[in-house]
Amino acid sequence: MGVINIEDVQPGMVLAADLRTTQGRLLLPLGSPITSEHLRIARIWGITEADVQGVSEADAERDALSRLDPEVRKLLDALSGWRFSCCDLSLAPVRQLMRLFMQRAARGATRGKAADLVARYRGPRIPPDVLKAPLPAEKPTCADILKKELGLASLPTIFNEIVEAVKSPKSSAAHIAEVIGKDPSIASRLLRLVNSAFYGFQSQIDTLSRAVAIVGTIQITNLAMGIAVTTSFKGIPEEHLDLRAFWEHSIAVGVMARLLASHARVPGEERLFVAGLLHDIGRLVMVRNFPDLAADAVRRAMASGKPMDDVERVVWGFSHARLGSLLMHEWKLPEGLRKAVDMHHVPFKADAEVEAALIHVADVTAHALGFGHSGSRLVPPLFAEAWKRIGLPISILPTLAAQTENQMRDLMRVFLEDHAAVA
């Protein structure tokens, strides 16, 4: 028996354990043969995996790929090779991520949908001659961009009160609820977040004060700050950045960082979710203030096959991670959040904390599995030191992928409710 992705379950397979919703509701008892109707209902309920008799995860993966049209399989092989070209394939976690990407991309893939598959996971082809173009003679400094951005940024007026509430040791649960409640939009999103698959509480939480009491004051304020920041970046033209894909990637990194922290028994799961949510905020700042230069860096990364942050250091003189951390410092966000963002591409440095390693692994995993993107479609390299530091087995990756998928749709609605694309 083995736990496999619901998309790989075939009619006629037999359950080796009860099939339940994330809220614990029994849909089908163990020993039951699975039908197409059962699978349809399971998807409606957001069930992402099932424990079935006589089929291992590896078996299911091989079967799913063997059923593909040979031309589609050939395309997936080529697409995977290109997307993982920055990665060290001698690392077992990277090989597992590539297999998981193949499995995920194969769902519903047909020869007729090949162009859509390439567009989704590779994006437009970039001619190599972009590398011949000279680099800009004058480059903006971090200070220049921060000065410009702080004039543009329109964080909700309640943001500073939330920041102060986080810092104050005297803030009570009632006071935290009162502060957040001053902004109906943030309060509404926060309640929907608490009632989503992100937490999976069995009973409805209908007031902020109850949410604070159950989740915790620091946890709630961290989440509220994350929601407040995401609402301030709107109106970026699509030709400069696919904002929906950007937030899909960022939310996925936050979810994965929180899940990894839970499995690794690292405290502060909500803090890590917010760090993951904001890990690429510097790239949004680059795009909003200097769109042409930001686009040039993306094109150079795609054409050269080099990691995005390496190319940024050449084009800009600094990376989006450093810029984002400096902006978070100006916003007076907690130091732990800022440092995790600053070092998520260099988690091997001596002064990097385990939180940076968790964000790094979550970032690579989200890129690898195709949960949105933040410009370049290439999967950034995974540092073996970071994987070793979080101390988790490779077998955690399929579970991480399934749990993230289960939470993503709810969270996309919470954070992108103003975007018509999220229906």
VOPAGU-2260 file (C-alpha; in pm, 1 decimal, decimal comma):
REM VOPAGU-2260
SITE   aa  ch    i         X         Y         Z
SITE  MET   A    0       0,0       0,0       0,0
SITE  GLY   A    1     107,7     361,6     -46,1
SITE  VAL   A    2      -7,3     721,5     -30,5
SITE  ILE   A    3     -29,6     862,0    -382,8
SITE  ASN   A    4    -151,7    1184,2    -541,5
SITE  ILE   A    5    -526,3    1184,0    -606,8
SITE  GLU   A    6    -456,7    1262,2    -973,3
SITE  ASP   A    7    -272,9     929,6   -1003,1
SITE  VAL   A    8    -550,7     722,8    -842,4
SITE  GLN   A    9    -730,3     508,6   -1100,3
SITE  PRO   A   10   -1084,5     366,9   -1080,1
SITE  GLY   A   11   -1072,2      12,5    -944,5
SITE  MET   A   12    -794,5      78,4    -693,0
SITE  VAL   A   13    -880,5     -19,3    -335,1
SITE  LEU   A   14    -835,9     206,6     -32,2
SITE  ALA   A   15    -584,5      93,3     229,5
SITE  ALA   A   16    -707,6     362,4     471,6
SITE  ASP   A   17   -1016,9     578,8     518,0
SITE  LEU   A   18   -1051,5     860,6     266,5
SITE  ARG   A   19   -1124,3    1175,9     464,8
SITE  THR   A   20   -1146,3    1549,6     401,9
SITE  THR   A   21    -895,7    1785,2     563,7
SITE  GLN   A   22   -1164,0    1852,6     825,9
SITE  GLY   A   23   -1181,7    1480,6     909,5
SITE  ARG   A   24   -1511,7    1399,8     738,0
SITE  LEU   A   25   -1524,8    1038,7     617,1
SITE  LEU   A   26   -1590,9    1009,4     243,9
SITE  LEU   A   27   -1503,7     644,2     189,2
SITE  PRO   A   28   -1392,9     371,2     433,7
SITE  LEU   A   29   -1083,4     157,2     389,7
SITE  GLY   A   30   -1130,0    -151,2     175,6
SITE  SER   A   31   -1362,0      30,5     -65,5
SITE  PRO   A   32   -1298,8      10,3    -440,8
SITE  ILE   A   33   -1259,3     358,6    -587,1
SITE  THR   A   34   -1485,1     474,5    -869,4
SITE  SER   A   35   -1470,3     773,5   -1103,4
SITE  GLU   A   36   -1750,0     934,6    -902,1
SITE  HIS   A   37   -1549,9     893,5    -580,9
SITE  LEU   A   38   -1255,0    1068,0    -745,6
SITE  ARG   A   39   -1478,7    1351,9    -865,0
SITE  ILE   A   40   -1614,7    1406,1    -512,3
SITE  ALA   A   41   -1266,2    1383,6    -360,6
SITE  ARG   A   42   -1144,6    1662,5    -589,0
SITE  ILE   A   43   -1444,7    1878,2    -496,3
SITE  TRP   A   44   -1350,9    1837,2    -130,0
SITE  GLY   A   45    -990,3    1933,2    -202,6
SITE  ILE   A   46    -845,4    1590,6    -119,8
SITE  THR   A   47    -497,0    1565,5    -269,4
SITE  GLU   A   48    -386,5    1211,1    -184,8
SITE  ALA   A   49    -515,5     864,2     -99,6
SITE  ASP   A   50    -367,5     552,5      58,9
SITE  VAL   A   51    -432,2     259,9    -176,5
SITE  GLN   A   52    -354,5    -109,8    -170,7
SITE  GLY   A   53     -74,9    -258,7    -378,4
SITE  VAL   A   54      41,2      66,4    -538,8
SITE  SER   A   55     342,9     264,1    -421,1
SITE  GLU   A   56     409,3     626,1    -499,5
SITE  ALA   A   57     689,2     521,6    -739,1
SITE  ASP   A   58     451,1     278,6    -915,3
SITE  ALA   A   59     189,5     549,7    -956,1
SITE  GLU   A   60     447,7     792,3   -1092,2
SITE  ARG   A   61     575,2     541,1   -1348,0
SITE  ASP   A   62     221,7     448,4   -1452,6
SITE  ALA   A   63     123,5     813,3   -1496,4
SITE  LEU   A   64     423,0     882,7   -1719,8
SITE  SER   A   65     388,4     553,8   -1912,3
SITE  ARG   A   66      34,6     650,3   -2014,9
SITE  LEU   A   67     160,4     966,2   -2183,3
SITE  ASP   A   68     178,9    1013,8   -2557,1
SITE  PRO   A   69     547,2     949,5   -2649,5
SITE  GLU   A   70     571,9    1294,6   -2806,1
SITE  VAL   A   71     438,5    1454,9   -2486,0
SITE  ARG   A   72     686,8    1254,0   -2277,9
SITE  LYS   A   73     967,6    1372,3   -2506,1
SITE  LEU   A   74     853,1    1731,4   -2459,2
SITE  LEU   A   75     839,3    1691,8   -2080,8
SITE  ASP   A   76    1190,7    1546,6   -2074,5
SITE  ALA   A   77    1323,6    1842,8   -2272,8
SITE  LEU   A   78    1126,7    2093,7   -2065,6
SITE  SER   A   79    1253,5    1944,0   -1739,4
SITE  GLY   A   80    1612,9    1943,1   -1862,9
SITE  TRP   A   81    1589,4    2312,2   -1948,1
SITE  ARG   A   82    1410,6    2421,1   -1629,6
SITE  PHE   A   83    1659,2    2239,4   -1403,6
SITE  SER   A   84    1970,6    2344,1   -1598,6
SITE  CYS   A   85    2094,9    2559,8   -1306,2
SITE  CYS   A   86    2064,7    2269,9   -1062,6
SITE  ASP   A   87    2306,4    2001,2    -952,6
SITE  LEU   A   88    2135,2    1679,5   -1060,6
SITE  SER   A   89    2373,9    1473,2    -848,5
SITE  LEU   A   90    2173,2    1587,7    -543,7
SITE  ALA   A   91    1898,9    1342,1    -453,3
SITE  PRO   A   92    1645,8    1614,9    -351,5
SITE  VAL   A   93    1689,4    1781,3    -691,1
SITE  ARG   A   94    1627,0    1454,8    -876,2
SITE  GLN   A   95    1314,7    1398,4    -667,1
SITE  LEU   A   96    1192,1    1750,8    -744,4
SITE  MET   A   97    1243,7    1690,4   -1115,0
SITE  ARG   A   98    1040,0    1368,7   -1093,0
SITE  LEU   A   99     764,3    1550,4    -905,4
SITE  PHE   A  100     758,4    1826,8   -1165,9
SITE  MET   A  101     727,7    1570,3   -1444,8
SITE  GLN   A  102     443,2    1403,1   -1260,0
SITE  ARG   A  103     262,7    1732,5   -1195,4
SITE  ALA   A  104     310,8    1866,5   -1548,5
SITE  ALA   A  105     191,3    1536,7   -1697,2
SITE  ARG   A  106    -159,8    1572,0   -1554,7
SITE  GLY   A  107    -392,4    1629,9   -1843,7
SITE  ALA   A  108    -100,9    1679,0   -2084,3
SITE  THR   A  109    -176,5    1589,0   -2446,5
SITE  ARG   A  110     -10,9    1658,7   -2778,8
SITE  GLY   A  111    -278,7    1919,4   -2850,3
SITE  LYS   A  112    -193,3    2103,6   -2529,3
SITE  ALA   A  113     183,2    2099,8   -2585,5
SITE  ALA   A  114     198,9    2471,5   -2667,6
SITE  ASP   A  115      10,2    2558,7   -2347,4
SITE  LEU   A  116     247,0    2339,5   -2147,2
SITE  VAL   A  117     553,6    2515,3   -2287,3
SITE  ALA   A  118     398,6    2859,5   -2237,8
SITE  ARG   A  119     314,6    2782,2   -1876,1
SITE  TYR   A  120     645,5    2636,8   -1766,6
SITE  ARG   A  121     900,6    2792,0   -2003,1
SITE  GLY   A  122     751,0    3121,5   -2113,6
SITE  PRO   A  123     865,5    3314,6   -2419,6
SITE  ARG   A  124    1192,9    3213,0   -2579,8
SITE  ILE   A  125    1467,0    3470,5   -2529,2
SITE  PRO   A  126    1717,2    3514,1   -2815,3
SITE  PRO   A  127    2078,7    3468,5   -2700,2
SITE  ASP   A  128    2185,5    3798,3   -2858,5
SITE  VAL   A  129    2041,7    3985,7   -2558,8
SITE  LEU   A  130    2366,4    3892,6   -2384,3
SITE  LYS   A  131    2558,9    4102,1   -2637,8
SITE  ALA   A  132    2378,9    4421,0   -2536,5
SITE  PRO   A  133    2593,5    4645,4   -2315,9
SITE  LEU   A  134    2510,4    4673,6   -1948,9
SITE  PRO   A  135    2371,8    5010,5   -1835,3
SITE  ALA   A  136    2647,1    5261,5   -1767,7
SITE  GLU   A  137    2461,7    5407,6   -1470,0
SITE  LYS   A  138    2287,2    5186,6   -1219,7
SITE  PRO   A  139    2048,9    5290,7    -942,9
SITE  THR   A  140    2172,5    5220,3    -592,7
SITE  CYS   A  141    1967,7    5052,6    -320,8
SITE  ALA   A  142    1935,8    5393,6    -154,7
SITE  ASP   A  143    1800,6    5547,9    -477,3
SITE  ILE   A  144    1535,0    5279,1    -514,4
SITE  LEU   A  145    1435,2    5284,2    -147,7
SITE  LYS   A  146    1390,1    5660,1    -157,3
SITE  LYS   A  147    1173,8    5633,9    -466,1
SITE  GLU   A  148     978,6    5334,1    -337,5
SITE  LEU   A  149     902,7    5479,7       3,8
SITE  GLY   A  150     740,2    5770,1    -176,5
SITE  LEU   A  151     531,1    5530,0    -385,3
SITE  ALA   A  152     438,5    5270,0    -126,0
SITE  SER   A  153      91,5    5319,0      14,2
SITE  LEU   A  154      72,2    5066,7     294,6
SITE  PRO   A  155    -263,6    5057,4     472,2
SITE  THR   A  156    -282,0    5319,9     745,0
SITE  ILE   A  157    -327,3    5044,3     999,8
SITE  PHE   A  158      10,7    4889,1     911,2
SITE  ASN   A  159     218,0    5096,0    1154,4
SITE  GLU   A  160     -25,6    5027,0    1436,6
SITE  ILE   A  161      10,0    4653,5    1370,6
SITE  VAL   A  162     390,5    4685,9    1372,7
SITE  GLU   A  163     379,8    4866,8    1706,4
SITE  ALA   A  164     139,4    4609,3    1847,2
SITE  VAL   A  165     388,3    4334,6    1758,1
SITE  LYS   A  166     664,9    4512,9    1946,0
SITE  SER   A  167     467,9    4599,8    2257,1
SITE  PRO   A  168     486,2    4340,6    2537,7
SITE  LYS   A  169     170,1    4495,3    2682,7
SITE  SER   A  170     -52,1    4421,1    2382,7
SITE  SER   A  171    -337,5    4190,4    2477,5
SITE  ALA   A  172    -536,3    3963,8    2249,8
SITE  ALA   A  173    -828,7    4206,7    2272,0
SITE  HIS   A  174    -606,9    4501,3    2175,0
SITE  ILE   A  175    -457,4    4313,3    1878,9
SITE  ALA   A  176    -806,8    4224,1    1755,4
SITE  GLU   A  177    -916,7    4586,5    1797,0
SITE  VAL   A  178    -618,0    4720,5    1599,8
SITE  ILE   A  179    -659,8    4479,0    1309,4
SITE  GLY   A  180   -1035,8    4530,6    1309,2
SITE  LYS   A  181    -987,1    4897,7    1214,9
SITE  ASP   A  182    -915,0    4783,9     858,9
SITE  PRO   A  183   -1216,4    4580,5     738,2
SITE  SER   A  184   -1032,8    4448,6     431,9
SITE  ILE   A  185    -738,2    4309,7     628,9
SITE  ALA   A  186    -969,5    4178,6     901,6
SITE  SER   A  187   -1188,5    4000,5     645,4
SITE  ARG   A  188    -893,0    3840,7     467,5
SITE  LEU   A  189    -741,2    3735,2     796,1
SITE  LEU   A  190   -1059,3    3559,3     906,5
SITE  ARG   A  191   -1084,7    3382,7     572,2
SITE  LEU   A  192    -722,8    3273,2     608,4
SITE  VAL   A  193    -786,0    3132,9     955,5
SITE  ASN   A  194   -1092,2    2945,5     825,6
SITE  SER   A  195    -913,5    2805,3     518,6
SITE  ALA   A  196    -726,0    2479,8     460,4
SITE  PHE   A  197    -418,4    2670,6     581,6
SITE  TYR   A  198    -530,0    2580,4     935,4
SITE  GLY   A  199    -802,5    2322,7     874,5
SITE  PHE   A  200    -995,1    2400,3    1193,9
SITE  GLN   A  201   -1309,5    2188,1    1218,6
SITE  SER   A  202   -1531,9    2469,1    1349,3
SITE  GLN   A  203   -1588,1    2813,8    1203,9
SITE  ILE   A  204   -1399,2    3104,7    1362,5
SITE  ASP   A  205   -1617,6    3410,4    1315,7
SITE  THR   A  206   -1449,4    3685,9    1519,3
SITE  LEU   A  207   -1101,6    3835,0    1525,9
SITE  SER   A  208   -1080,6    3806,6    1902,4
SITE  ARG   A  209   -1141,8    3430,8    1880,5
SITE  ALA   A  210    -890,5    3402,3    1596,7
SITE  VAL   A  211    -627,8    3580,9    1806,8
SITE  ALA   A  212    -705,7    3360,7    2106,2
SITE  ILE   A  213    -676,9    3036,8    1906,5
SITE  VAL   A  214    -389,4    3119,4    1671,8
SITE  GLY   A  215    -192,7    3352,3    1900,2
SITE  THR   A  216    -121,9    3725,7    1911,9
SITE  ILE   A  217     224,4    3720,2    1751,1
SITE  GLN   A  218     112,0    3474,5    1484,5
SITE  ILE   A  219    -195,0    3678,4    1393,1
SITE  THR   A  220      -5,2    4007,5    1378,1
SITE  ASN   A  221     261,2    3852,1    1154,4
SITE  LEU   A  222     -11,2    3728,5     919,3
SITE  ALA   A  223    -185,2    4066,6     925,5
SITE  MET   A  224     140,2    4242,6     832,0
SITE  GLY   A  225     190,9    4002,4     541,3
SITE  ILE   A  226    -161,1    4068,5     413,2
SITE  ALA   A  227    -111,6    4444,1     453,0
SITE  VAL   A  228     207,9    4442,5     244,2
SITE  THR   A  229      56,8    4238,7     -39,9
SITE  THR   A  230    -230,4    4485,0     -76,8
SITE  SER   A  231      12,0    4771,7    -147,6
SITE  PHE   A  232     148,3    4631,2    -474,6
SITE  LYS   A  233    -122,4    4674,2    -735,0
SITE  GLY   A  234    -135,8    4815,6   -1082,1
SITE  ILE   A  235     195,6    4679,3   -1211,9
SITE  PRO   A  236     145,4    4639,0   -1590,6
SITE  GLU   A  237     128,2    4277,2   -1705,5
SITE  GLU   A  238     393,7    4334,9   -1971,9
SITE  HIS   A  239     638,7    4406,0   -1690,5
SITE  LEU   A  240     539,8    4122,5   -1457,8
SITE  ASP   A  241     265,6    3860,8   -1432,5
SITE  LEU   A  242     147,9    3966,1   -1087,6
SITE  ARG   A  243     -80,2    3665,6   -1040,9
SITE  ALA   A  244     205,6    3424,4   -1117,6
SITE  PHE   A  245     430,4    3625,5    -884,4
SITE  TRP   A  246     191,4    3596,2    -589,0
SITE  GLU   A  247     116,7    3231,4    -666,3
SITE  HIS   A  248     488,5    3162,5    -632,3
SITE  SER   A  249     524,5    3377,9    -320,5
SITE  ILE   A  250     223,4    3223,2    -145,4
SITE  ALA   A  251     348,9    2873,7    -231,3
SITE  VAL   A  252     689,8    2954,9     -82,0
SITE  GLY   A  253     519,0    3079,9     233,2
SITE  VAL   A  254     306,0    2765,6     261,4
SITE  MET   A  255     603,1    2538,5     203,0
SITE  ALA   A  256     825,0    2723,8     450,0
SITE  ARG   A  257     554,6    2690,1     715,1
SITE  LEU   A  258     505,1    2319,8     641,7
SITE  LEU   A  259     879,6    2249,9     639,6
SITE  ALA   A  260     917,1    2432,8     970,4
SITE  SER   A  261     640,8    2220,1    1118,8
SITE  HIS   A  262     801,6    1896,2    1002,0
SITE  ALA   A  263    1146,8    2013,2    1116,3
SITE  ARG   A  264    1007,3    2130,0    1452,2
SITE  VAL   A  265    1130,2    2486,0    1399,2
SITE  PRO   A  266     909,9    2728,5    1597,4
SITE  GLY   A  267     741,2    3033,1    1446,6
SITE  GLU   A  268     555,0    2874,6    1155,0
SITE  GLU   A  269     343,8    3183,7    1080,0
SITE  ARG   A  270     655,9    3402,2    1082,2
SITE  LEU   A  271     809,0    3171,9     823,2
SITE  PHE   A  272     493,1    3186,6     613,0
SITE  VAL   A  273     520,0    3566,7     604,4
SITE  ALA   A  274     893,9    3551,4     525,7
SITE  GLY   A  275     814,8    3319,7     234,4
SITE  LEU   A  276     528,7    3541,9     121,9
SITE  LEU   A  277     761,1    3844,2     112,0
SITE  HIS   A  278    1086,3    3675,3       4,8
SITE  ASP   A  279    1075,6    3826,1    -347,3
SITE  ILE   A  280     929,0    4164,4    -253,4
SITE  GLY   A  281    1251,8    4326,0    -372,5
SITE  ARG   A  282    1180,6    4208,8    -725,6
SITE  LEU   A  283     841,9    4384,5    -719,6
SITE  VAL   A  284    1019,8    4701,1    -610,5
SITE  MET   A  285    1268,3    4668,2    -897,5
SITE  VAL   A  286     989,0    4618,9   -1150,7
SITE  ARG   A  287     777,0    4904,2   -1018,6
SITE  ASN   A  288    1060,0    5157,2   -1016,0
SITE  PHE   A  289    1284,3    5050,5   -1305,6
SITE  PRO   A  290    1078,5    4815,1   -1526,7
SITE  ASP   A  291    1314,5    4817,3   -1826,6
SITE  LEU   A  292    1619,5    4732,2   -1618,6
SITE  ALA   A  293    1425,0    4461,9   -1435,2
SITE  ALA   A  294    1309,8    4310,6   -1765,7
SITE  ASP   A  295    1667,9    4317,5   -1896,0
SITE  ALA   A  296    1786,8    4116,0   -1594,0
SITE  VAL   A  297    1514,6    3853,3   -1650,8
SITE  ARG   A  298    1600,6    3822,1   -2019,7
SITE  ARG   A  299    1972,2    3786,3   -1943,9
SITE  ALA   A  300    1904,3    3518,1   -1684,1
SITE  MET   A  301    1681,3    3319,8   -1921,7
SITE  ALA   A  302    1922,8    3352,5   -2215,5
SITE  SER   A  303    2233,1    3264,9   -2013,7
SITE  GLY   A  304    2076,7    2989,1   -1803,2
SITE  LYS   A  305    2216,1    3148,7   -1489,3
SITE  PRO   A  306    2039,7    3196,6   -1155,1
SITE  MET   A  307    1837,7    3516,7   -1135,7
SITE  ASP   A  308    2008,2    3654,8    -825,6
SITE  ASP   A  309    2353,8    3608,2    -983,7
SITE  VAL   A  310    2245,8    3803,6   -1291,9
SITE  GLU   A  311    2093,4    4077,4   -1076,5
SITE  ARG   A  312    2425,7    4134,5    -903,2
SITE  VAL   A  313    2581,7    4197,2   -1245,2
SITE  VAL   A  314    2300,2    4412,5   -1388,2
SITE  TRP   A  315    2204,1    4600,2   -1069,9
SITE  GLY   A  316    2501,4    4554,4    -839,3
SITE  PHE   A  317    2281,2    4386,3    -574,5
SITE  SER   A  318    2009,1    4122,0    -557,5
SITE  HIS   A  319    1635,3    4147,7    -502,6
SITE  ALA   A  320    1686,0    3970,1    -169,5
SITE  ARG   A  321    1907,6    4248,7     -35,5
SITE  LEU   A  322    1675,9    4521,2    -164,2
SITE  GLY   A  323    1370,6    4352,2     -15,2
SITE  SER   A  324    1535,4    4313,8     323,5
SITE  LEU   A  325    1630,6    4683,2     329,7
SITE  LEU   A  326    1273,8    4783,6     245,4
SITE  MET   A  327    1145,9    4558,2     524,4
SITE  HIS   A  328    1388,7    4733,5     759,3
SITE  GLU   A  329    1242,3    5071,1     657,6
SITE  TRP   A  330     895,5    4931,9     726,5
SITE  LYS   A  331    1017,0    4823,9    1072,4
SITE  LEU   A  332     925,5    4460,9    1018,0
SITE  PRO   A  333    1075,6    4212,8    1267,5
SITE  GLU   A  334    1447,0    4148,7    1228,1
SITE  GLY   A  335    1396,0    3772,7    1191,8
SITE  LEU   A  336    1174,8    3824,1     886,4
SITE  ARG   A  337    1419,2    4066,3     729,0
SITE  LYS   A  338    1719,6    3839,2     775,7
SITE  ALA   A  339    1542,1    3531,7     636,4
SITE  VAL   A  340    1454,6    3729,6     320,7
SITE  ASP   A  341    1803,3    3879,8     292,6
SITE  MET   A  342    1981,5    3544,0     297,5
SITE  HIS   A  343    1740,9    3306,2     125,6
SITE  HIS   A  344    1975,7    3276,5    -175,4
SITE  VAL   A  345    2289,8    3245,7      40,3
SITE  PRO   A  346    2173,1    3019,4     326,7
SITE  PHE   A  347    2519,5    2864,6     353,3
SITE  LYS   A  348    2679,3    3181,1     496,6
SITE  ALA   A  349    2799,4    3154,0     852,8
SITE  ASP   A  350    2556,1    3412,2     989,4
SITE  ALA   A  351    2252,7    3263,2     813,3
SITE  GLU   A  352    1991,2    3117,6    1046,4
SITE  VAL   A  353    1791,3    2801,1     988,4
SITE  GLU   A  354    1498,1    3022,3     876,3
SITE  ALA   A  355    1700,1    3127,9     569,1
SITE  ALA   A  356    1759,1    2761,1     485,7
SITE  LEU   A  357    1386,1    2688,3     514,5
SITE  ILE   A  358    1294,9    2979,8     283,6
SITE  HIS   A  359    1567,8    2870,6      40,7
SITE  VAL   A  360    1440,3    2512,4      19,9
SITE  ALA   A  361    1078,5    2632,5      -6,9
SITE  ASP   A  362    1173,1    2876,1    -285,9
SITE  VAL   A  363    1355,3    2611,4    -490,1
SITE  THR   A  364    1073,2    2361,6    -436,4
SITE  ALA   A  365     799,8    2605,7    -541,0
SITE  HIS   A  366     995,9    2695,8    -855,2
SITE  ALA   A  367    1065,6    2328,8    -927,7
SITE  LEU   A  368     701,7    2222,6    -902,0
SITE  GLY   A  369     580,2    2513,9   -1114,1
SITE  PHE   A  370     381,8    2711,4    -856,3
SITE  GLY   A  371     390,8    3044,2   -1040,9
SITE  HIS   A  372     714,0    3233,1   -1098,4
SITE  SER   A  373     873,3    3569,0   -1023,9
SITE  GLY   A  374    1023,4    3638,8   -1365,9
SITE  SER   A  375    1268,5    3370,1   -1470,0
SITE  ARG   A  376    1126,1    3020,0   -1525,9
SITE  LEU   A  377    1455,4    2846,3   -1441,1
SITE  VAL   A  378    1469,8    2656,3   -1112,7
SITE  PRO   A  379    1735,7    2815,5    -889,3
SITE  PRO   A  380    2010,8    2587,0    -758,6
SITE  LEU   A  381    1951,1    2402,9    -432,4
SITE  PHE   A  382    2239,2    2428,9    -187,3
SITE  ALA   A  383    2314,6    2095,1     -25,4
SITE  GLU   A  384    2411,2    2272,6     299,5
SITE  ALA   A  385    2061,5    2419,2     328,4
SITE  TRP   A  386    1891,9    2085,7     269,3
SITE  LYS   A  387    2117,3    1920,1     525,6
SITE  ARG   A  388    2050,5    2194,9     776,4
SITE  ILE   A  389    1672,6    2153,6     781,9
SITE  GLY   A  390    1727,9    1784,3     859,4
SITE  LEU   A  391    1434,7    1634,1     669,3
SITE  PRO   A  392    1424,1    1319,2     451,7
SITE  ILE   A  393    1370,0    1339,6      77,2
SITE  SER   A  394    1046,7    1145,4     125,4
SITE  ILE   A  395     891,3    1463,9     267,0
SITE  LEU   A  396     880,3    1627,4     -78,3
SITE  PRO   A  397     573,2    1448,9    -224,3
SITE  THR   A  398     381,0    1520,1      96,8
SITE  LEU   A  399     495,5    1882,5      86,2
SITE  ALA   A  400     374,8    1913,4    -274,5
SITE  ALA   A  401      34,2    1760,9    -197,3
SITE  GLN   A  402     -21,4    1969,3     117,4
SITE  THR   A  403      75,4    2288,6     -64,7
SITE  GLU   A  404    -163,6    2213,9    -349,9
SITE  ASN   A  405    -441,2    2154,5     -98,5
SITE  GLN   A  406    -395,6    2498,4      57,1
SITE  MET   A  407    -318,4    2710,2    -248,5
SITE  ARG   A  408    -662,5    2780,7    -393,3
SITE  ASP   A  409    -803,3    2911,9     -65,8
SITE  LEU   A  410    -497,5    3129,3     -12,4
SITE  MET   A  411    -500,1    3267,5    -366,5
SITE  ARG   A  412    -854,4    3386,6    -298,3
SITE  VAL   A  413    -752,3    3543,1      32,5
SITE  PHE   A  414    -455,8    3735,3    -105,3
SITE  LEU   A  415    -576,6    3806,9    -460,6
SITE  GLU   A  416    -946,7    3867,7    -405,9
SITE  ASP   A  417    -930,7    4183,4    -616,2
SITE  HIS   A  418    -794,6    3999,8    -919,5
SITE  ALA   A  419   -1059,8    3885,2   -1163,9
SITE  ALA   A  420    -835,6    3594,2   -1268,0
SITE  VAL   A  421    -902,6    3422,8    -936,3
SITE  ALA   A  422   -1255,5    3295,9    -988,1
